[in-house]
Amino acid sequence: MLEMMIVIVLIGVLVGMVSLAAGDNPVQQARQEARTLAGVIGQLREQAVLEGREYGLRLSVEGYRSMRLEGRGWEPLQAFYRWPDGVRLSLEQEGYSLSLGADAGPPQVLLLSSDETSSFTLQFAGKDKVWASLSSDGIGEVVIDD
């Protein structure tokens, strides 16, 4: 678990450095966020299989948080990560749009010890255009469309 948390922190630092170098281009920021989130999902999925435990990702309009299922319920694994300004998200599961509210409650994206995930489509958009999209069919790897 410590290794996973260190890797997630390193990814966050690298994303921060890249965003400083790239400037304030919202399209590039959205695409970078999609790539970073795909990496986080991949790591959580691998961790779930290796440990035989259930993991999840709680998404909100402001950011996301990694979670793990414990005896008492879903527990956060890391600090809340905020989306860059100007990036709007929409989440669709099983053909239905889900409302991304506050950072409270169980995760919407599950990463199971059986190496399955929730099927979903997550879109990163601006005011009038989708800049990047992440999707999973629940069995294969997360696909990035940017």
BELUR-V828099 format. One record per pair of residues at least 4 apart in sequence whose C-alpha atoms are under 7 Angstrom apart, sorted by the first residue. I is the first residue (numbers start at 1). J is the second residue. Records with the same first field share a line. If there is no record, write none. Layout:
I=J ; J
//
This chain:
1=5
2=6
3=7
4=8
5=9
6=10
7=11
8=12 ; 40
9=13
10=14
11=15
12=16
13=17
14=18
15=19
16=20
17=21
18=22
19=23 ; 29
25=29
26=30 ; 86
27=31 ; 131
28=32
29=33
30=34 ; 87 ; 124 ; 131 ; 132
31=35 ; 131 ; 132 ; 146
32=36
33=37
34=38 ; 132 ; 133 ; 134
35=39
36=40
37=41
38=42 ; 142
39=43
40=44
41=45
42=46
43=47
44=48 ; 55 ; 111
45=49 ; 111 ; 112 ; 115
46=50
47=51
48=52 ; 53 ; 54 ; 55 ; 111 ; 112 ; 113
49=53 ; 113 ; 114 ; 115
52=113
53=112 ; 113
54=68 ; 69 ; 111 ; 112 ; 113
55=67 ; 68 ; 69 ; 110 ; 111 ; 112
56=66 ; 67 ; 68 ; 107 ; 109 ; 110 ; 111
57=64 ; 65 ; 66 ; 67 ; 107 ; 108 ; 109 ; 110
58=64 ; 65 ; 66 ; 106 ; 107 ; 108 ; 109
59=63 ; 64 ; 65 ; 100 ; 108
60=64 ; 100 ; 101 ; 102 ; 103
61=89 ; 100 ; 101 ; 102
62=82 ; 83
63=80 ; 81 ; 82 ; 83
64=80 ; 81 ; 82
65=76 ; 78 ; 79 ; 80 ; 81
66=76 ; 77 ; 78
67=74 ; 75 ; 76 ; 77
68=74 ; 75 ; 76 ; 77
69=73 ; 74 ; 75
70=74 ; 75
74=106
83=87
86=126
87=124 ; 125 ; 126
88=124 ; 125 ; 126
89=122 ; 123 ; 124 ; 125
90=122 ; 123 ; 124
91=97 ; 98 ; 121 ; 122 ; 123
92=96 ; 97 ; 98 ; 120 ; 121 ; 122
93=97 ; 119 ; 120 ; 121
94=119 ; 120
109=118
110=117 ; 118
111=116 ; 117 ; 118
112=116 ; 117
116=138 ; 139
117=138 ; 139
118=138
119=136 ; 137 ; 138
120=135 ; 136 ; 137
121=133 ; 134 ; 135 ; 136
122=133 ; 134 ; 135
123=130 ; 132 ; 133 ; 134
124=130 ; 131 ; 132 ; 133
125=129 ; 130 ; 131 ; 132
126=130
131=146
132=145 ; 146
133=144 ; 145 ; 146
134=142 ; 143 ; 144 ; 145
135=142 ; 143 ; 144
136=140 ; 141 ; 142 ; 143
//
